[in-house]
């Protein structure tokens, strides 16, 4: 999907989606014309990033914890044993 649809689906501005990409938090594909092509996974990841930013984490910290999170019953949950302790 194009960035305009990703903005609509995530509630995150296009500027922030590009910033997340610059920070290595998102990596949308590119179509033949070079435009970003967001997937469902990218949309979910952008929502997770937004939740973590709202919780007060920096983008640097988010980059390290994203691989250790999953979604359960609409909430983010750790899947790495020591993640919670590390965040404390």
Backbone as a printed PyTorch tensor [residue, N CA C, xyz], in Angstrom:
tensor([[[  0.8390,  -1.1730,   0.0000],
         [  0.0000,   0.0000,   0.0000],
         [  0.8840,   1.2360,   0.0000]],

        [[  0.3960,   2.3050,  -0.5410],
         [  1.1330,   3.5620,  -0.5980],
         [  1.1430,   4.2110,   0.7820]],

        [[  2.0120,   5.1920,   0.9470],
         [  2.1790,   5.8340,   2.2440],
         [  0.8880,   6.5110,   2.7110]],

        [[  0.1030,   7.0470,   1.7950],
         [ -1.1490,   7.7130,   2.1860],
         [ -2.1100,   6.7260,   2.8430]],

        [[ -2.1770,   5.5090,   2.3480],
         [ -3.0410,   4.5030,   2.9570],
         [ -2.4710,   4.0510,   4.3030]],

        [[ -1.1490,   3.9310,   4.3950],
         [ -0.5240,   3.5640,   5.6660],
         [ -0.7870,   4.6350,   6.7190]],

        [[ -0.7560,   5.9000,   6.3230],
         [ -1.0790,   7.0050,   7.2360],
         [ -2.4970,   6.8510,   7.7450]],

        [[ -3.4150,   6.5940,   6.8450],
         [ -4.8280,   6.4380,   7.2070],
         [ -5.0420,   5.2530,   8.1500]],

        [[ -4.3670,   4.1500,   7.8930],
         [ -4.5720,   2.9280,   8.6710],
         [ -3.8840,   2.9560,  10.0260]],

        [[ -2.7860,   3.7180,  10.1280],
         [ -2.0300,   3.7250,  11.3810],
         [ -2.3040,   4.9460,  12.2530]],

        [[ -2.7380,   6.0340,  11.6450],
         [ -2.8890,   7.2760,  12.3850],
         [ -1.5600,   7.9690,  12.6160]],

        [[ -0.5120,   7.5000,  11.9550],
         [  0.8380,   8.0610,  12.0570],
         [  1.0890,   8.8760,  10.7910]],

        [[  1.6190,  10.0820,  10.9550],
         [  1.8420,  10.9410,   9.7900],
         [  2.8950,  10.3430,   8.8460]],

        [[  2.8510,  10.7790,   7.6070],
         [  3.8290,  10.3250,   6.6070],
         [  5.2390,  10.7040,   7.0480]],

        [[  5.3810,  11.8750,   7.6210],
         [  6.6930,  12.3180,   8.1030],
         [  7.2400,  11.3510,   9.1480]],

        [[  6.3810,  10.9290,  10.0880],
         [  6.8260,   9.9900,  11.1190],
         [  7.1230,   8.6100,  10.5440]],

        [[  6.3400,   8.1600,   9.5900],
         [  6.6220,   6.8650,   8.9670],
         [  7.9980,   6.8880,   8.2980]],

        [[  8.3190,   7.9880,   7.6290],
         [  9.6440,   8.1070,   7.0150],
         [ 10.7320,   8.1740,   8.0840]],

        [[ 10.4410,   8.8540,   9.1990],
         [ 11.3960,   8.9260,  10.3040],
         [ 11.6480,   7.5420,  10.8980]],

        [[ 10.5820,   6.7730,  11.0950],
         [ 10.7410,   5.4080,  11.6090],
         [ 11.6320,   4.5880,  10.6720]],

        [[ 11.4670,   4.8000,   9.3860],
         [ 12.3050,   4.1000,   8.4090],
         [ 13.7680,   4.5580,   8.5420]],

        [[ 13.9890,   5.8590,   8.6740],
         [ 15.3560,   6.3850,   8.8440],
         [ 16.0270,   5.7920,  10.0830]],

        [[ 15.2420,   5.5580,  11.1250],
         [ 15.7620,   5.0250,  12.3820],
         [ 15.9360,   3.5080,  12.3390]],

        [[ 15.5490,   2.8800,  11.2420],
         [ 15.6840,   1.4320,  11.0960],
         [ 14.5840,   0.6440,  11.7790]],

        [[ 13.4890,   1.3140,  12.1230],
         [ 12.3850,   0.6450,  12.8080],
         [ 11.3740,   0.0440,  11.8360]],

        [[ 11.2800,   0.6130,  10.6620],
         [ 10.4010,   0.1130,   9.5960],
         [ 11.2460,  -0.0670,   8.3410]],

        [[ 10.8790,  -1.0270,   7.5350],
         [ 11.5730,  -1.1880,   6.2570],
         [ 10.5760,  -1.5920,   5.1750]],

        [[  9.7500,  -0.6220,   4.7410],
         [  8.7920,  -0.9380,   3.6770],
         [  9.5180,  -1.2630,   2.3840]],

        [[  8.8800,  -2.0740,   1.5790],
         [  9.4490,  -2.3830,   0.2710],
         [  9.3380,  -1.1810,  -0.6490]],

        [[  9.8450,  -1.3260,  -1.8170],
         [  9.7520,  -0.2790,  -2.8500],
         [  9.1750,  -0.9050,  -4.1050]],

        [[  8.3000,  -0.1510,  -4.7680],
         [  7.7610,  -0.6590,  -6.0240],
         [  8.6940,  -0.2790,  -7.1690]],

        [[  8.3440,  -0.6300,  -8.3830],
         [  9.2150,  -0.3990,  -9.5400],
         [  9.5250,   1.0830,  -9.7420]],

        [[  8.6240,   1.9530,  -9.3100],
         [  8.8370,   3.3950,  -9.4510],
         [  9.6270,   3.9850,  -8.2950]],

        [[  9.9450,   3.1660,  -7.3000],
         [ 10.7150,   3.6440,  -6.1630],
         [  9.8830,   4.1250,  -4.9920]],

        [[  8.5580,   4.0930,  -5.1420],
         [  7.6790,   4.5080,  -4.0390],
         [  7.6570,   3.4470,  -2.9510]],

        [[  7.4950,   3.8960,  -1.7210],
         [  7.3780,   2.9540,  -0.6110],
         [  6.1190,   2.1090,  -0.7900]],

        [[  6.2380,   0.8470,  -0.4330],
         [  5.1260,  -0.0990,  -0.5380],
         [  4.9660,  -0.7610,   0.8240]],

        [[  4.0340,  -0.2500,   1.6280],
         [  3.8310,  -0.7370,   2.9940],
         [  2.9900,  -2.0090,   3.0000]],

        [[  3.3790,  -2.9440,   3.8350],
         [  2.6490,  -4.2040,   3.9910],
         [  1.8170,  -4.1480,   5.2730]],

        [[  1.0200,  -5.1800,   5.4760],
         [  0.2590,  -5.2920,   6.7260],
         [  1.2110,  -5.3490,   7.9220]],

        [[  2.3290,  -6.0300,   7.7520],
         [  3.3320,  -6.1170,   8.8150],
         [  3.8680,  -4.7330,   9.1580]],

        [[  4.1140,  -3.9030,   8.1510],
         [  4.5880,  -2.5350,   8.3880],
         [  3.5440,  -1.7190,   9.1490]],

        [[  2.2840,  -1.8970,   8.8070],
         [  1.2020,  -1.1790,   9.4860],
         [  1.1740,  -1.5690,  10.9680]],

        [[  1.2450,  -2.8650,  11.2440],
         [  1.2560,  -3.3300,  12.6360],
         [  2.4970,  -2.8400,  13.3740]],

        [[  3.6270,  -2.8510,  12.7030],
         [  4.8660,  -2.3950,  13.3220],
         [  4.7760,  -0.9020,  13.6540]],

        [[  4.2220,  -0.1010,  12.7660],
         [  4.0580,   1.3340,  13.0210],
         [  3.1590,   1.5590,  14.2390]],

        [[  2.1260,   0.7570,  14.3770],
         [  1.2510,   0.8670,  15.5580],
         [  2.0140,   0.5130,  16.8290]],

        [[  2.8250,  -0.5320,  16.7710],
         [  3.6370,  -0.9220,  17.9390],
         [  4.6140,   0.1800,  18.3120]],

        [[  5.2640,   0.7290,  17.3140],
         [  6.2250,   1.8100,  17.5630],
         [  5.5250,   2.9720,  18.2440]],

        [[  4.3660,   3.3230,  17.7560],
         [  3.5960,   4.4270,  18.3420],
         [  3.2630,   4.1290,  19.8030]],

        [[  2.8410,   2.9100,  20.1060],
         [  2.5240,   2.5290,  21.4870],
         [  3.7540,   2.6660,  22.3770]],

        [[  4.8850,   2.2230,  21.8900],
         [  6.1130,   2.2650,  22.6780],
         [  6.5990,   3.7040,  22.8780]],

        [[  6.4610,   4.5330,  21.8600],
         [  6.8040,   5.9450,  22.0080],
         [  5.8790,   6.6100,  23.0270]],

        [[  4.5990,   6.2860,  22.9610],
         [  3.6360,   6.8250,  23.9230],
         [  3.9450,   6.3870,  25.3480]],

        [[  4.5820,   5.2180,  25.4820],
         [  4.9620,   4.7070,  26.8040],
         [  6.2490,   5.3500,  27.3130]],

        [[  6.8860,   6.1750,  26.4770],
         [  8.0600,   6.9040,  26.9160],
         [  9.3940,   6.3390,  26.4770]],

        [[  9.3830,   5.3150,  25.6370],
         [ 10.6440,   4.7420,  25.1590],
         [ 11.1960,   5.5780,  24.0070]],

        [[ 12.5100,   5.6230,  23.9020],
         [ 13.1560,   6.3210,  22.7890],
         [ 13.1730,   5.4080,  21.5630]],

        [[ 13.4270,   5.9920,  20.3950],
         [ 13.4940,   5.1650,  19.1890],
         [ 14.6760,   4.2000,  19.2640]],

        [[ 15.7640,   4.6080,  19.9170],
         [ 16.9160,   3.7120,  20.0690],
         [ 16.5290,   2.4860,  20.9000]],

        [[ 15.8130,   2.7050,  21.9850],
         [ 15.3680,   1.5940,  22.8320],
         [ 14.3630,   0.7330,  22.0900]],

        [[ 13.4640,   1.3710,  21.3700],
         [ 12.4560,   0.6280,  20.6150],
         [ 13.1290,  -0.2970,  19.6100]],

        [[ 14.1820,   0.1600,  18.9880],
         [ 14.9150,  -0.6680,  18.0330],
         [ 15.4310,  -1.9550,  18.6480]],

        [[ 15.7730,  -1.9110,  19.9260],
         [ 16.2840,  -3.1170,  20.5780],
         [ 15.1760,  -4.0010,  21.1300]],

        [[ 14.0260,  -3.4250,  21.4870],
         [ 12.9660,  -4.2390,  22.0860],
         [ 11.9510,  -4.7790,  21.0760]],

        [[ 11.8340,  -4.1580,  19.9130],
         [ 10.8390,  -4.6210,  18.9270],
         [ 10.9420,  -6.1090,  18.6040]],

        [[ 12.1510,  -6.6390,  18.4080],
         [ 12.2320,  -8.0640,  18.1010],
         [ 11.7680,  -8.9650,  19.2570]],

        [[ 11.6420,  -8.4070,  20.4450],
         [ 11.2600,  -9.1900,  21.6300],
         [  9.8040,  -8.9870,  22.0250]],

        [[  8.9990,  -8.4350,  21.1290],
         [  7.5960,  -8.1840,  21.4450],
         [  6.6750,  -8.8910,  20.4660]],

        [[  5.5350,  -9.2810,  20.9790],
         [  4.4670,  -9.8280,  20.1550],
         [  3.1690,  -9.2120,  20.6440]],

        [[  2.1110,  -9.4450,  19.9340],
         [  0.8120,  -8.9210,  20.3570],
         [ -0.0640, -10.0740,  20.8080]],

        [[ -0.6160,  -9.9180,  22.0050],
         [ -1.5450, -10.9090,  22.5610],
         [ -2.7740, -10.1860,  23.0600]],

        [[ -3.9120, -10.5780,  22.5590],
         [ -5.1960,  -9.9900,  22.9700],
         [ -5.1630,  -8.4640,  22.8540]],

        [[ -4.5550,  -7.9640,  21.7760],
         [ -4.5260,  -6.5320,  21.5340],
         [ -3.5140,  -5.7590,  22.3490]],

        [[ -2.6560,  -6.4540,  23.1040],
         [ -1.6450,  -5.7940,  23.9380],
         [ -0.2620,  -6.3160,  23.5630]],

        [[  0.7380,  -5.4520,  23.7090],
         [  2.1040,  -5.8870,  23.4720],
         [  2.5720,  -6.7390,  24.6390]],

        [[  3.2310,  -7.8420,  24.3300],
         [  3.7230,  -8.7600,  25.3600],
         [  5.1460,  -9.1810,  25.0130]],

        [[  6.0090,  -9.2720,  26.0320],
         [  7.3970,  -9.6690,  25.7760],
         [  7.5090, -11.1630,  25.4690]],

        [[  8.4130, -11.4930,  24.5570],
         [  8.6850, -12.9050,  24.2710],
         [ 10.1210, -13.2780,  24.6280]],

        [[ 10.9430, -12.2860,  24.9680],
         [ 12.3120, -12.5490,  25.4440],
         [ 12.2870, -12.5390,  26.9700]],

        [[ 12.8540, -13.5470,  27.5480],
         [ 12.7580, -13.7540,  28.9990],
         [ 13.2350, -12.5550,  29.8170]],

        [[ 14.2890, -11.9020,  29.4160],
         [ 14.8450, -10.8310,  30.2480],
         [ 14.4610,  -9.4260,  29.8150]],

        [[ 13.5330,  -9.2780,  28.8920],
         [ 13.1620,  -7.9670,  28.3630],
         [ 12.6130,  -7.0440,  29.4480]],

        [[ 11.6750,  -7.5100,  30.2310],
         [ 11.0530,  -6.6690,  31.2570],
         [ 12.0900,  -6.1960,  32.2560]],

        [[ 12.9410,  -7.0950,  32.6780],
         [ 13.9890,  -6.7290,  33.6560],
         [ 14.9550,  -5.7090,  33.0510]],

        [[ 15.3110,  -5.8760,  31.8050],
         [ 16.2130,  -4.9330,  31.1440],
         [ 15.5990,  -3.5390,  31.0570]],

        [[ 14.2950,  -3.4610,  30.8290],
         [ 13.6240,  -2.1650,  30.7010],
         [ 13.5110,  -1.4540,  32.0410]],

        [[ 13.4610,  -2.2240,  33.1140],
         [ 13.3860,  -1.6030,  34.4430],
         [ 14.6770,  -0.9090,  34.7350]]])
